[in-house]
Amino acid sequence: MAKETRPNRLPLCIMLADGNHMAGVLLERIVYWGPHGNAVIPTADGKWIANDRRWWMQEARGCS
């Protein structure tokens, strides 16, 4: 019987981004921060995370 493997979240995100590494890294960071979402958008339901582009770029750079 083959042993089941559980790949790390980052390679999975890169795969979901069709091999685009930076998009995959950004997706991984969004998945990481998702449970901490507390921004409110009056016209939209759900949990939201909101940061400016510079913050996301720094966050994605720190992950790689």
C-alpha angles and dihedrals in degrees: 000000000000117000114242115237128205110209120213115264094246097060089046091053091049089051091050088051089058092253095308100141099198092047089048092050091049091049090050091053091048090051089048094051096038097093089054094056113133105150115125123222107186095210097045133062123221141051116308136191116205129186133143123261094258091056092050092048091052091045093051092047091053091054099056 
